[in-house]
Amino acid sequence: MIIKRGNMVSHAGAIQWGTGKVMEVAALKATIQFSDGIIRKIASSHYTILHPADPASFVPIPGSIPVVKVRATPVRKKKMKQPAA
C-alpha cells in the first residue's frame, strides 16, 4: 500500500486504535491520527501492516474540547477585621 497524506488506514496489529488518517509522510515515518484520539508515528518499515480503511469509519476527535478546570484547594473567604471596642 502506498501511504499518502489524507489516506485512511487501519493497523492490522492494533485494531483497537480504529481507523487512522495519515496526517504527514516523511522519508522514514508517517504521522497518523487514529480514531482513539492518539497521534502515532509509524516507521516506513511497518507500512506493510497498514491496510486501506473505509473513510466513513474514521471518527475525528473534536478540535476544541471544553476543559473544565477544577481547583485543587477550596476558595478561602477573606477575614474581616473586627472593629476595636
SEMAR-61520 format. One record per residue: residue in three letters; x, y, z of N, C-alpha, C in turn. Coordinates in nm, 4 decimals. Layout:
REM SEMAR-61520
ATOM,r,nX,nY,nZ,caX,caY,caZ,cX,cY,cZ
ATOM,ALA,X,Y,Z,X,Y,Z,X,Y,Z
...
//
This chain:
REM SEMAR-61520
ATOM,r,nX,nY,nZ,caX,caY,caZ,cX,cY,cZ
ATOM,MET,0.0839,-0.1186,0.0000,0.0000,0.0000,0.0000,0.0880,0.1243,0.0000
ATOM,ILE,0.0512,0.2207,-0.0806,0.1230,0.3479,-0.0850,0.0598,0.4404,0.0179
ATOM,ILE,0.1418,0.4933,0.1076,0.0948,0.5814,0.2140,0.1076,0.7261,0.1662
ATOM,LYS,-0.0061,0.7955,0.1585,-0.0085,0.9360,0.1187,-0.0904,1.0146,0.2196
ATOM,ARG,-0.0611,1.1424,0.2283,-0.1344,1.2307,0.3181,-0.2820,1.2286,0.2813
ATOM,GLY,-0.3682,1.2120,0.3831,-0.5119,1.2095,0.3609,-0.5699,1.0694,0.3492
ATOM,ASN,-0.4845,0.9675,0.3291,-0.5334,0.8293,0.3211,-0.5928,0.7852,0.4539
ATOM,MET,-0.6895,0.6955,0.4478,-0.7459,0.6325,0.5671,-0.6881,0.4917,0.5753
ATOM,VAL,-0.6362,0.4572,0.6923,-0.5718,0.3276,0.7100,-0.6172,0.2637,0.8405
ATOM,SER,-0.5941,0.1340,0.8499,-0.6119,0.0638,0.9769,-0.4854,-0.0166,1.0005
ATOM,HIS,-0.4522,-0.0353,1.1261,-0.3319,-0.1079,1.1654,-0.3727,-0.2510,1.1971
ATOM,ALA,-0.3187,-0.3463,1.1221,-0.3578,-0.4869,1.1379,-0.3256,-0.5415,1.2767
ATOM,GLY,-0.2222,-0.4898,1.3404,-0.1825,-0.5398,1.4719,-0.2489,-0.4691,1.5876
ATOM,ALA,-0.3221,-0.3618,1.5607,-0.3861,-0.2842,1.6689,-0.5222,-0.2345,1.6218
ATOM,ILE,-0.6149,-0.3250,1.6075,-0.7484,-0.2907,1.5603,-0.8187,-0.1965,1.6575
ATOM,GLN,-0.7852,-0.2052,1.7869,-0.8492,-0.1209,1.8884,-0.8198,0.0277,1.8680
ATOM,TRP,-0.7188,0.0626,1.7886,-0.6893,0.2025,1.7600,-0.7952,0.2645,1.6706
ATOM,GLY,-0.8628,0.1827,1.5936,-0.9625,0.2315,1.4994,-0.8989,0.2739,1.3682
ATOM,THR,-0.9740,0.3469,1.2897,-0.9262,0.3958,1.1606,-0.8375,0.5168,1.1829
ATOM,GLY,-0.7332,0.5275,1.1007,-0.6416,0.6397,1.1129,-0.6358,0.7214,0.9859
ATOM,LYS,-0.6136,0.8505,1.0035,-0.5975,0.9409,0.8900,-0.4512,0.9823,0.8842
ATOM,VAL,-0.3885,0.9627,0.7680,-0.2478,0.9974,0.7510,-0.2371,1.1491,0.7467
ATOM,MET,-0.1648,1.2047,0.8445,-0.1518,1.3496,0.8553,-0.0262,1.4019,0.7845
ATOM,GLU,0.0825,1.3230,0.7916,0.2096,1.3661,0.7341,0.2910,1.2435,0.6983
ATOM,VAL,0.3640,1.2526,0.5872,0.4510,1.1426,0.5456,0.5906,1.1990,0.5249
ATOM,ALA,0.6879,1.1415,0.5951,0.8282,1.1787,0.5801,0.9022,1.0595,0.5199
ATOM,ALA,1.0327,1.0730,0.5025,1.1105,0.9666,0.4396,1.1080,0.8373,0.5208
ATOM,LEU,1.1104,0.8480,0.6534,1.1226,0.7279,0.7364,1.0000,0.6952,0.8207
ATOM,LYS,0.9005,0.7840,0.8225,0.7831,0.7568,0.9062,0.6621,0.8361,0.8590
ATOM,ALA,0.5461,0.7894,0.9024,0.4201,0.8588,0.8733,0.3534,0.8931,1.0057
ATOM,THR,0.2942,1.0101,1.0130,0.2204,1.0526,1.1306,0.0728,1.0290,1.1019
ATOM,ILE,0.0099,0.9486,1.1902,-0.1288,0.9078,1.1672,-0.2114,0.9377,1.2916
ATOM,GLN,-0.3267,1.0037,1.2714,-0.4204,1.0295,1.3811,-0.5259,0.9207,1.3771
ATOM,PHE,-0.5330,0.8416,1.4845,-0.6281,0.7321,1.4913,-0.7556,0.7762,1.5626
ATOM,SER,-0.8613,0.6982,1.5425,-0.9930,0.7310,1.5995,-0.9939,0.7285,1.7513
ATOM,ASP,-0.8960,0.6640,1.8135,-0.8920,0.6619,1.9599,-0.8368,0.7922,2.0169
ATOM,GLY,-0.8016,0.8871,1.9280,-0.7572,1.0185,1.9723,-0.6071,1.0347,1.9846
ATOM,ILE,-0.5317,0.9309,1.9581,-0.3866,0.9374,1.9727,-0.3222,0.9484,1.8350
ATOM,ILE,-0.2246,1.0378,1.8252,-0.1474,1.0530,1.7024,-0.0224,0.9675,1.7179
ATOM,ARG,-0.0017,0.8778,1.6222,0.1122,0.7854,1.6290,0.2002,0.8021,1.5073
ATOM,LYS,0.3294,0.7754,1.5264,0.4250,0.7784,1.4163,0.4613,0.6341,1.3848
ATOM,ILE,0.4373,0.5949,1.2614,0.4628,0.4592,1.2174,0.5838,0.4610,1.1245
ATOM,ALA,0.6824,0.3772,1.1551,0.8036,0.3687,1.0735,0.7707,0.3108,0.9365
ATOM,SER,0.8434,0.3570,0.8356,0.8177,0.3102,0.6991,0.8388,0.1597,0.6862
ATOM,SER,0.9208,0.1023,0.7712,0.9421,-0.0426,0.7672,0.8176,-0.1198,0.8118
ATOM,HIS,0.7215,-0.0521,0.8728,0.5983,-0.1159,0.9197,0.4758,-0.0815,0.8340
ATOM,TYR,0.4969,-0.0179,0.7212,0.3849,0.0168,0.6333,0.3094,-0.1066,0.5851
ATOM,THR,0.3750,-0.2222,0.5841,0.3092,-0.3435,0.5337,0.1934,-0.3876,0.6234
ATOM,ILE,0.1910,-0.3443,0.7502,0.0803,-0.3831,0.8383,-0.0320,-0.2795,0.8402
ATOM,LEU,-0.0196,-0.1771,0.7562,-0.1270,-0.0799,0.7395,-0.2112,-0.1208,0.6190
ATOM,HIS,-0.3423,-0.1180,0.6360,-0.4344,-0.1573,0.5301,-0.5308,-0.0431,0.5022
ATOM,PRO,-0.5810,-0.0342,0.3782,-0.6791,0.0708,0.3475,-0.8040,0.0545,0.4339
ATOM,ALA,-0.8620,0.1658,0.4724,-0.9826,0.1630,0.5555,-1.0903,0.2495,0.4921
ATOM,ASP,-1.2125,0.2239,0.5301,-1.3266,0.2998,0.4811,-1.3246,0.4400,0.5423
ATOM,PRO,-1.3225,0.5444,0.4609,-1.3206,0.6812,0.5158,-1.4364,0.7108,0.6100
ATOM,ALA,-1.5508,0.6458,0.5914,-1.6663,0.6706,0.6772,-1.6447,0.6162,0.8184
ATOM,SER,-1.5481,0.5254,0.8346,-1.5244,0.4672,0.9668,-1.4331,0.5528,1.0538
ATOM,PHE,-1.3752,0.6585,0.9968,-1.2882,0.7463,1.0741,-1.3721,0.8438,1.1548
ATOM,VAL,-1.3496,0.8470,1.2848,-1.4215,0.9376,1.3736,-1.3198,1.0345,1.4327
ATOM,PRO,-1.3117,1.1559,1.3766,-1.2127,1.2511,1.4296,-1.2512,1.3001,1.5683
ATOM,ILE,-1.1506,1.3280,1.6481,-1.1704,1.3852,1.7805,-1.1936,1.5352,1.7621
ATOM,PRO,-1.2952,1.5930,1.8266,-1.3202,1.7368,1.8110,-1.1963,1.8181,1.8459
ATOM,GLY,-1.1718,1.9226,1.7671,-1.0531,2.0051,1.7865,-1.0536,2.0825,1.9163
ATOM,SER,-1.1682,2.1309,1.9569,-1.1725,2.2102,2.0796,-1.2703,2.1465,2.1778
ATOM,ILE,-1.2157,2.0706,2.2671,-1.2955,2.0093,2.3720,-1.2933,2.1045,2.4909
ATOM,PRO,-1.4094,2.1445,2.5416,-1.4083,2.2365,2.6557,-1.3404,2.1723,2.7764
ATOM,VAL,-1.2540,2.2480,2.8373,-1.1800,2.1993,2.9522,-1.2458,2.2527,3.0789
ATOM,VAL,-1.2755,2.1645,3.1692,-1.3336,2.2043,3.2965,-1.2199,2.2096,3.3978
ATOM,LYS,-1.1965,2.3282,3.4524,-1.0891,2.3435,3.5497,-1.1438,2.3182,3.6893
ATOM,VAL,-1.0723,2.2366,3.7623,-1.1122,2.2043,3.8989,-1.0028,2.2560,3.9911
ATOM,ARG,-1.0449,2.3305,4.0914,-0.9472,2.3835,4.1862,-0.9058,2.2740,4.2819
ATOM,ALA,-0.7766,2.2647,4.3053,-0.7236,2.1652,4.3985,-0.7524,2.2049,4.5429
ATOM,THR,-0.7564,2.3342,4.5670,-0.7844,2.3822,4.7029,-0.9124,2.4646,4.7004
ATOM,PRO,-0.9885,2.4597,4.8074,-1.1129,2.5377,4.8095,-1.0829,2.6874,4.8167
ATOM,VAL,-1.1775,2.7659,4.7726,-1.1641,2.9110,4.7763,-1.1770,2.9556,4.9213
ATOM,ARG,-1.0821,3.0368,4.9664,-1.0857,3.0861,5.1048,-1.1613,3.2183,5.1108
ATOM,LYS,-1.2330,3.2350,5.2191,-1.3026,3.3612,5.2399,-1.2075,3.4568,5.3105
ATOM,LYS,-1.2180,3.5849,5.2741,-1.1332,3.6866,5.3382,-1.1823,3.7091,5.4788
ATOM,LYS,-1.0858,3.7237,5.5697,-1.1201,3.7542,5.7084,-1.1425,3.9056,5.7191
ATOM,MET,-1.2472,3.9408,5.7864,-1.2780,4.0810,5.8071,-1.2243,4.1226,5.9432
ATOM,LYS,-1.1631,4.2397,5.9466,-1.1127,4.2901,6.0742,-1.2298,4.3326,6.1596
ATOM,GLN,-1.2212,4.2971,6.2874,-1.3251,4.3356,6.3822,-1.2940,4.4777,6.4309
ATOM,PRO,-1.3931,4.5619,6.4383,-1.3684,4.6982,6.4879,-1.3244,4.6945,6.6350
ATOM,ALA,-1.2313,4.7822,6.6686,-1.1808,4.7879,6.8073,-1.2895,4.8458,6.8961
ATOM,ALA,-1.3063,4.7855,7.0101,-1.4115,4.8308,7.1012,-1.3608,4.9291,7.2017
//
